Amino acid sequence: MKQITKISVLFLFVMTTLNFTGCQDKKGAGISLDNLDTLTSPKADFYQFATGGWQKLNPLTDEYSRFGSFDKLAENNRKQLNDLILGLAKNDNKEGTVEQKIADLYNLALDSVKLNADGYQPIKAQLDQINALKSTQELVAMLPALAMDGTGAYFGFYVSVDDMNSNAYLMQTYQSGYAMGEREYYLENDADNTKIRNAYKQHIVKMFMLCGYDAAAAQKSMQAVMKIETALAKAAYDNVTLRDVQKNYNKMAIADVQKLSENIDWVKFFNEIGAKKIDSVNVGQKEHLHAVSDIIGSTPLDEQKSYLAWCVIDQAASFLNDDIYMQNFDFYGKTMSGKKEPQPRWKRAVSTINGTLGEAVGQMYVKQYFPAENKKRMMQLVKNLQTALGERIKELTWMTDSTKQKALEKLSTFHIKIGYPDKWRDYSKLDIKKDSYYANIQRANKFEMDYNISKLGKPVDKDEWHMTPQTVNAYYNPTTNEICFPAGILQYPFFDMSADDAFNYGAIGVVIGHEMTHGFDDQGCQYDKDGNMKNWWTAKDKEQFDARAKTMANFFDSIYVAPGVHANGRFTLGENIADYGGLKVAFKAFQSATKSKKLPVLDGYTPEQRFYIAYAGVWAGNIRPEQILQNTKSDPHALGKWRVNGQLPHQDSWYSAFDVQPSDPMYIAPENRVNIW
C-alpha cells in the first residue's frame, strides 16, 4: 500500500563536497578502471562499457533482488548506524531518554527467543476484536483506531500542504487497501501476473493458518480478501493517472465527502483520529473512495472481517515470529522480487530504528560522519548548478521571455536543504516499552500519525525534512519549492574529494541538476515559485513543453526492458525529464568551472568522457528479472540501465565526447532527440 505523494526522489528505495572553483591541482580521475568493460564499445552500449566491471565485482547476493551504487553506499551507512546503535544497546540507559528508546527497540528486534515465544499473540487481541464485530457500523467504527496503529484498510489518509494554498495544511485521502500494491497484479491475466496472483492466494491462506485459523477458515478468508482487494484495485487509478496532479486534486467540503462515500461517518472518523473541526478534504481519487463506500455497504460482514484481519496480519508480519516473517518474505521477497534469502536480523533492526526514531539516529550519524563545514561547501556547489540552470533557461529558443521570467523567479526561490535539519524531531511522547516488538511498532505508528495530523491548523513548516539525514537519496518538493540532499548520499560514488571536476560534476552535479529540474518537469512545472498549483505559462509555451515531453515519453515507451515488456514512458516521464535536465545543467556548470583551466586527460579518458563515465557509475547495478518486472509496474524511475542508455543519446555533448557517428548503435538523429531544459 502506498501513499500518493508529489515529492520527487532521486531513487525509489548526495557526500562530502568541496567548493568547485576550477582549481584542479593534484586532483585525480575519480573513476575506477576496474568498473569498466572496455571490450564493449561506449557507442554501442554505454551502460555496459561504464559499469560492466562494477557488475562483475559486485554480484547479487541472496538477500538482494537489486544491488547498485545506492545500495552499496546504504550498506556502508547501515554498518555505521549499527555501530552507533550497538553502543547504546549495551548501556543501561535512563528511562524515557532517546538512548533508552533506541536501545530497547533494537534489542527487541534482535530477540528471536522472545519473538518466537510470542508467536502471533501480539496481534491476537486485534484479531479477536475484529472477529467479535456484530455489524457493519461496528466495523466502520473500528477503522480509525486500526489506521492510527498503522493498519491501513480500504483507503489511506495523511496531512500535507494544500496544492492550491501552500501556506496551509490539508487533510488528504488516497487510494489504498490492496496489499500487493499495484492494480495490475489483480486485474491483468498474462502469465507473470497470474503466477504472482496465484502465489498471493496461497500466501494468504498460509498466513491465516500461522495466525490460528484452520485450513477451511483460512481458505474462506482468502477468497474474501481477494474479492475486496480486487474490487478496490478495479476502482483505482493506474500509475500514469496518479501523476496527473490536476486530476488528483479534489478539495471537498466534509458534507460533500459524506455524499460521495456515505457508508462512513466522516465527521466521526476525523474526530476519532484527532482531526477535529476540519471543514474540507482533498479526496485524491474520488472513484476509489466512492467504491470503498459501496464495498462496505454491500459486502457481507464476515467477508469484511476477514479482510480487516488480513490487513492486521499483513501489516504486522515483519514484526512477529520467524515462521510468519519467513512466509511473508517467501511471497514479497522471493516470488515478487526474486530474492533468495532475507536480510540478517541486525539489518532489519536498523531499518526499524530508521523508520521510528530516524532523526534521533540521524543526529548521532551527522555528528560522527558529516562535519558541519561540509554544509557550506555543498551549498556552494548547489549555487553553481543553480546558476547553470538559469543560463540554460535564458538560452532556450522555444520559450518566450514572459515564461522565462517566471521560471527564473521560481529557480531563484528554491529552498535548499543540505545534510541535516537545523531543528531536530522531539521523540519525548513516543513510548518504547519491553512488552513486545509489535506493540512498539503500533505505538510508533500512532506517534507518527499524531505528529502528522497535528499539523492541521498550524503554519506550514517549510524547514521540515521528509528524509532522515542518513538516507541515501535526495528529493524535490513542489509545494515548498525545495531541494534536499541528506548527508547519507554525500559520499562516493556521488562525490570524491580527491577527484577533479569532471568526475564530481558528472556524479553529484547531475544529482543536483536532477532535483532542480524536477521543479520544471511535467508535474513540477504546474507549481509556481510559492508552491501553489498555478499556471505560469503562456498557452503557446506550454504546448511547446508538452510536445517536447511527449518525445521523451514516446522514446521510453519504445524500450524493451524484458521479453514482451516495454518501459512506461508516461509513468517515468518526470524522472526522465529530471535526468535529462540534470545532465544538461551539470555539463554546462562543468564547462563554466573549467573554462579558465582545461583539465588533462587522465587514465586515458578526456574530462568530457570522464564526466559521462561518472554519471553512469551512479546507476551501476545488478537486478533480478522479477525485480525488473516489479519496478516497471511500480517505480516512476527508469531502470538504471536506461537512465544511462536512454539519456545519453539525447545529449549532444556526449556525441562529441565519444565521437558517436550515425553508423553507431546508440546514435539518434538530431531531429529526433529530446530538447526541453
DONUBA-679255 format. One record per residue (C-alpha): residue in one letter; x, y, z. Coordinates in steps of 0.2 Angstrom, whole numbers, padded with zeros to 4 digits, always signed. Example, Ala and Ser with C-alpha at 12.3 -4.5 7.8 and 13.67 -1.06 7.14 Angstrom:
2
A+0062-0022+0039S+0068-0005+0036
This chain:
677
M+0000+0000+0000K+0007+0016-0005Q+0004+0034-0001I+0002+0046-0015T+0015+0059-0015K+0021+0073-0026I+0039+0073-0018S+0051+0068-0032V+0065+0057-0026L+0081+0053-0034F+0079+0034-0032L+0065+0024-0025F+0071+0013-0011V+0122+0066-0011M+0143+0067+0000T+0156+0077+0007T+0159+0091-0005L+0172+0104-0010N+0170+0122-0017F+0171+0119-0035T+0181+0135-0041G+0190+0127-0055C+0206+0124-0045Q+0211+0106-0050D+0229+0104-0044K+0233+0086-0040K+0215+0080-0042G+0213+0063-0049A+0201+0055-0061G+0189+0048-0049I+0184+0034-0060S+0190+0016-0056L+0196+0007-0072D+0191-0009-0064N+0172-0004-0065L+0173-0003-0084D+0170-0016-0098T+0182-0010-0111L+0178-0024-0123T+0161-0016-0125S+0160+0000-0136P+0153+0015-0127K+0145+0019-0144A+0135+0003-0143D+0131+0000-0125F+0137+0014-0114Y+0130+0007-0098Q+0139-0010-0101F+0155-0001-0105A+0155+0011-0090T+0148-0002-0077G+0151-0019-0084G+0166-0021-0072W+0157-0015-0057Q+0143-0028-0061K+0156-0042-0060L+0164-0035-0044N+0148-0033-0035P+0137-0049-0039L+0120-0051-0032T+0120-0059-0015D+0105-0069-0010E+0097-0055+0001Y+0096-0043-0014S+0084-0043-0029R+0093-0027-0035F+0110-0021-0029G+0118-0005-0036S+0129+0010-0031F+0115+0017-0020D+0113+0000-0011K+0132-0001-0009L+0133+0016+0000A+0117+0012+0010E+0126-0004+0016N+0141+0006+0022N+0129+0018+0031R+0119+0004+0039K+0135-0003+0046Q+0140+0014+0053L+0122+0016+0061N+0123-0001+0068D+0139+0003+0077L+0131+0018+0084I+0116+0009+0090L+0126-0006+0097G+0135+0007+0108L+0118+0012+0116A+0111-0006+0116K+0125-0011+0128N+0122+0003+0141D+0110+0004+0155N+0100+0020+0148K+0089+0031+0158E+0071+0028+0156G+0062+0040+0144T+0078+0045+0135V+0081+0044+0116E+0095+0032+0120Q+0084+0020+0130K+0071+0020+0116I+0083+0016+0103A+0092+0003+0113D+0076-0006+0119L+0068-0006+0102Y+0084-0013+0094N+0086-0026+0107L+0068-0032+0105A+0071-0033+0086L+0086-0045+0089D+0077-0055+0102S+0072-0070+0092V+0069-0081+0108K+0055-0069+0113L+0048-0066+0096N+0046-0085+0093A+0039-0087+0111D+0026-0073+0107G+0021-0081+0091Y+0006-0071+0084Q+0000-0066+0102P+0004-0048+0099I-0010-0046+0086K-0022-0059+0094A-0032-0045+0103Q-0034-0036+0087L-0040-0051+0078D-0052-0056+0092Q-0059-0039+0092I-0062-0040+0073N-0070-0057+0074A-0082-0051+0088L-0089-0037+0077K-0108-0038+0076S-0112-0026+0062T-0105-0015+0048Q-0107+0000+0059E-0096-0008+0072L-0083-0012+0059V-0083+0006+0052A-0081+0012+0070M-0065+0002+0071L-0057+0009+0056P-0049+0025+0064A-0041+0015+0078L-0034+0002+0066A-0027+0016+0055M-0019+0025+0069D-0010+0009+0074G-0003+0008+0057T-0016-0004+0049G-0022+0003+0033A-0039-0004+0026Y-0049+0002+0012F-0041+0019+0009G-0027+0029+0016F-0025+0047+0023Y-0012+0060+0028V-0010+0078+0031S+0001+0088+0018V+0002+0105+0011D-0013+0111+0001D-0008+0111-0018M-0018+0127-0021N-0013+0136-0005S+0005+0132+0000N+0003+0142+0017A-0010+0129+0024Y-0011+0111+0028L-0025+0100+0021M-0031+0083+0025Q-0029+0071+0010T-0036+0054+0006Y-0028+0042-0006Q-0032+0025-0014S-0025+0010-0005G-0031-0006+0003Y-0024-0019-0008A-0008-0027-0001M+0001-0031-0017G+0001-0013-0021E-0001-0012-0039R-0018-0014-0048E-0011-0024-0062Y-0007-0039-0051Y-0026-0041-0048L-0033-0037-0065E-0021-0042-0078N-0021-0061-0084D-0004-0063-0093A+0007-0077-0087D+0018-0066-0075N+0003-0058-0066T-0007-0074-0065K+0008-0083-0057I+0010-0069-0044R-0009-0068-0040N-0010-0087-0038A+0005-0087-0026Y-0003-0072-0017K-0018-0083-0014Q-0008-0097-0007H+0002-0085+0004I-0014-0078+0012V-0020-0095+0016K-0003-0099+0024M-0003-0083+0034F-0020-0085+0041M-0016-0103+0047L+0000-0097+0055C-0011-0085+0065G-0023-0098+0072Y-0035-0101+0058D-0039-0119+0052A-0037-0123+0034A-0056-0121+0029A-0057-0104+0038A-0041-0099+0030Q-0047-0103+0013K-0063-0095+0015S-0054-0079+0022M-0043-0079+0007Q-0057-0078-0005A-0065-0064+0004V-0048-0054+0004M-0046-0057-0015K-0064-0051-0018I-0062-0035-0008E-0044-0031-0014T-0049-0034-0032A-0064-0023-0031L-0053-0009-0023A-0040-0012-0037K-0053-0010-0051A-0058+0007-0044A-0040+0013-0043Y-0031+0025-0055D-0016+0017-0064N+0001+0025-0060V+0000+0036-0075T-0016+0044-0070L-0009+0046-0052R+0004+0058-0059D-0009+0070-0065V-0009+0082-0051Q-0025+0091-0058K-0035+0075-0058N-0029+0070-0041Y-0034+0087-0033N-0052+0087-0027K-0054+0098-0012M-0071+0095-0005A-0082+0100+0010I-0084+0087+0023A-0103+0086+0018D-0098+0083+0000V-0086+0069+0005Q-0101+0061+0015K-0112+0061+0000L-0098+0054-0011S-0094+0040+0002E-0110+0038+0013N-0106+0022+0022I-0093+0030+0033D-0097+0044+0045W-0084+0056+0041V-0086+0068+0055K-0085+0054+0067F-0070+0046+0058F-0060+0063+0058N-0064+0066+0076E-0058+0049+0081I-0041+0051+0073G-0039+0069+0081A-0043+0079+0066K-0057+0089+0074K-0066+0103+0066I-0059+0101+0049D-0070+0108+0035S-0063+0101+0019V-0053+0087+0012N-0043+0083-0004V-0051+0067-0010G-0036+0061-0021Q-0046+0048-0031K-0064+0051-0030E-0069+0035-0039H-0059+0024-0027L-0067+0032-0011H-0084+0030-0019A-0080+0012-0022V-0075+0010-0004S-0092+0015+0002D-0100+0003-0010I-0089-0011-0004I-0093-0008+0014G-0112-0006+0011S-0114-0022+0000T-0101-0034+0006P-0106-0047+0019L-0100-0043+0037D-0090-0059+0038E-0080-0056+0022Q-0076-0039+0028K-0070-0046+0045S-0058-0057+0035Y-0052-0043+0025L-0048-0032+0041A-0040-0047+0049W-0029-0049+0034C-0024-0031+0035V-0018-0033+0053I-0009-0049+0049D+0000-0042+0033Q+0005-0026+0042A+0012-0035+0057A+0021-0049+0048S+0038-0042+0048F+0037-0039+0067L+0031-0057+0073N+0039-0074+0075D+0051-0082+0062D+0038-0093+0054I+0027-0078+0050Y+0041-0067+0045M+0048-0081+0033Q+0031-0084+0025N+0029-0066+0022F+0047-0065+0014D+0043-0080+0004F+0030-0071-0006Y+0035-0052-0005G+0054-0056-0006K+0056-0072-0016T+0040-0073-0028M+0038-0054-0031S+0056-0048-0031G+0067-0064-0034K+0077-0063-0018K+0084-0079-0011E+0085-0075+0007P+0080-0061+0020Q+0092-0048+0027P+0101-0053+0043R+0091-0048+0058W+0103-0034+0063K+0100-0025+0046R+0081-0027+0049A+0083-0020+0066V+0092-0004+0060S+0079-0002+0047T+0066-0002+0060I+0075+0011+0070N+0077+0022+0055G+0059+0021+0052T+0053+0025+0070L+0067+0036+0078G+0076+0041+0062E+0081+0059+0066A+0087+0054+0083V+0099+0042+0075G+0102+0054+0061Q+0108+0067+0074M+0121+0054+0080Y+0126+0050+0062V+0130+0068+0056K+0139+0071+0072Q+0151+0057+0069Y+0151+0057+0050F+0146+0073+0042P+0156+0089+0048A+0147+0105+0049E+0158+0114+0037N+0153+0102+0023K+0136+0110+0023K+0144+0126+0017R+0154+0118+0004M+0139+0108-0003M+0129+0124-0004Q+0142+0132-0015L+0140+0118-0027V+0121+0119-0027K+0123+0138-0031N+0134+0134-0046L+0121+0122-0053Q+0108+0135-0050T+0117+0147-0060A+0119+0135-0074L+0101+0131-0075G+0097+0149-0075E+0108+0151-0090R+0100+0136-0099I+0083+0144-0096K+0089+0161-0104E+0096+0152-0119L+0080+0142-0123T+0074+0146-0140W+0057+0138-0138M+0051+0148-0123T+0045+0166-0123D+0053+0179-0112S+0037+0181-0101T+0038+0162-0096K+0057+0163-0094Q+0055+0176-0082K+0043+0166-0071A+0054+0151-0072L+0069+0161-0067E+0059+0168-0052K+0055+0150-0047L+0073+0145-0048S+0079+0159-0038T+0067+0155-0024F+0072+0137-0022H+0073+0132-0003I+0089+0122-0002K+0092+0109+0012I+0109+0101+0014G+0115+0087+0026Y+0103+0088+0041P+0089+0099+0048D+0093+0114+0059K+0079+0108+0071W+0078+0090+0077R+0062+0080+0080D+0056+0078+0098Y+0053+0060+0102S+0048+0063+0121K+0030+0057+0118L+0035+0041+0110D+0035+0027+0122I+0046+0012+0119K+0042-0002+0131K+0048-0020+0134D+0031-0029+0131S+0033-0034+0113Y+0042-0029+0097Y+0025-0026+0088A+0017-0016+0102N+0031-0004+0100I+0028-0003+0081Q+0010+0001+0085R+0015+0015+0097A+0027+0022+0084N+0014+0022+0071K+0002+0031+0082F+0016+0043+0087E+0019+0047+0068M+0001+0048+0064D-0002+0060+0078Y+0013+0071+0073N+0006+0072+0055I-0012+0076+0060S-0006+0089+0072K+0000+0100+0058L-0018+0104+0054G-0022+0122+0058K-0004+0127+0060P+0008+0137+0049V+0017+0127+0036D+0034+0122+0042K+0045+0124+0027D+0060+0119+0037E+0053+0101+0040W+0063+0087+0032H+0055+0072+0023M+0070+0061+0023T+0082+0057+0038P+0100+0063+0037Q+0107+0046+0034T+0096+0042+0019V+0105+0038+0003N+0093+0049-0008A+0088+0066-0012Y+0071+0075-0017Y+0062+0090-0023N+0045+0095-0016P+0034+0106-0027T+0023+0113-0013T+0038+0120-0004N+0049+0123-0019E+0063+0114-0010I+0078+0103-0015C+0085+0092-0001F+0102+0082-0001P+0104+0072+0015A+0121+0069+0022G+0119+0050+0019I+0121+0052+0000L+0135+0065+0000Q+0149+0051-0002Y+0157+0041-0016P+0152+0037-0029F+0142+0053-0029F+0156+0063-0024D+0175+0061-0022M+0185+0074-0013S+0201+0068-0022A+0194+0069-0039D+0193+0083-0051D+0178+0092-0058A+0175+0081-0072F+0170+0066-0060N+0161+0077-0047Y+0150+0087-0059G+0146+0070-0068A+0141+0062-0052I+0134+0074-0039G+0132+0088-0051V+0120+0078-0061V+0111+0073-0045I+0109+0091-0040G+0103+0096-0058H+0091+0082-0057E+0082+0088-0042M+0082+0106-0048T+0074+0100-0065H+0060+0092-0055G+0054+0110-0052F+0051+0111-0071D+0046+0093-0075D+0029+0088-0081Q+0022+0089-0063G+0034+0102-0056C+0030+0115-0070Q+0012+0116-0064Y+0018+0124-0047D+0023+0142-0045K+0038+0149-0035D+0027+0149-0020G+0022+0131-0021N+0005+0134-0027M-0003+0123-0041K-0005+0138-0053N-0002+0141-0071W+0013+0152-0075W+0015+0148-0093T+0009+0156-0109A-0003+0144-0119K+0010+0143-0133D+0025+0139-0122K+0015+0125-0113E+0011+0117-0129Q+0029+0118-0134F+0034+0110-0117D+0021+0096-0119A+0026+0092-0136R+0044+0090-0131A+0040+0080-0116K+0029+0068-0127T+0045+0065-0137M+0053+0059-0121A+0038+0048-0116N+0037+0040-0133F+0056+0036-0133F+0055+0027-0117D+0039+0018-0122S+0049+0010-0136I+0061+0002-0124Y+0060-0016-0121V+0065-0020-0103A+0061-0038-0104P+0054-0050-0117G+0037-0043-0122V+0038-0029-0109H+0040-0011-0113A+0046+0003-0102N+0032+0015-0097G+0037+0032-0104R+0022+0041-0097F+0024+0034-0079T+0043+0038-0079L+0041+0055-0088G+0045+0066-0073E+0061+0057-0068N+0067+0055-0086I+0065+0074-0089A+0074+0077-0072D+0088+0065-0078Y+0089+0074-0095G+0089+0091-0087G+0102+0086-0074L+0114+0081-0087K+0112+0097-0097V+0114+0108-0082A+0128+0099-0074F+0138+0098-0090K+0136+0117-0093A+0141+0120-0075F+0156+0109-0078Q+0161+0119-0093S+0160+0135-0083A+0170+0128-0069T+0184+0123-0080K+0184+0137-0093S+0199+0146-0087K+0210+0130-0085K+0207+0114-0095L+0208+0098-0087P+0220+0085-0093V+0217+0068-0100L+0218+0055-0085D+0218+0036-0086G+0216+0038-0105Y+0200+0047-0104T+0196+0066-0108P+0187+0076-0095E+0171+0076-0105Q+0172+0057-0106R+0175+0055-0088F+0160+0066-0084Y+0149+0054-0093I+0158+0038-0086A+0155+0046-0068Y+0137+0048-0072A+0134+0030-0077G+0143+0024-0062V+0129+0032-0051W+0117+0019-0059A+0129+0004-0059G+0120-0011-0053N+0113-0029-0055I+0095-0033-0054R+0085-0049-0055P+0071-0052-0069E+0057-0052-0056Q+0063-0035-0049I+0063-0028-0067L+0045-0033-0069Q+0040-0026-0052N+0050-0010-0055T+0042-0007-0072K+0025-0008-0063S+0029+0002-0048D+0044+0013-0049P+0042+0031-0058H+0061+0030-0062A+0068+0021-0077L+0079+0006-0074G+0097+0010-0070K+0102+0004-0087W+0090+0015-0096R+0094+0031-0085V+0111+0029-0095N+0107+0022-0112G+0090+0031-0113Q+0098+0048-0109L+0115+0050-0117P+0109+0048-0135H+0099+0064-0131Q+0114+0074-0125D+0124+0082-0139S+0139+0084-0129W+0140+0065-0127Y+0141+0063-0146S+0156+0075-0146A+0165+0067-0131F+0165+0049-0139D+0164+0053-0157V+0147+0044-0160Q+0143+0043-0178P+0127+0039-0187S+0133+0021-0190D+0134+0018-0171P+0120+0008-0162M+0116+0022-0149Y+0115+0036-0162I+0099+0046-0163A+0097+0059-0177P+0097+0077-0170E+0079+0080-0176N+0073+0065-0165R+0082+0070-0149V+0074+0077-0134N+0076+0096-0132I+0067+0103-0116W+0078+0111-0102
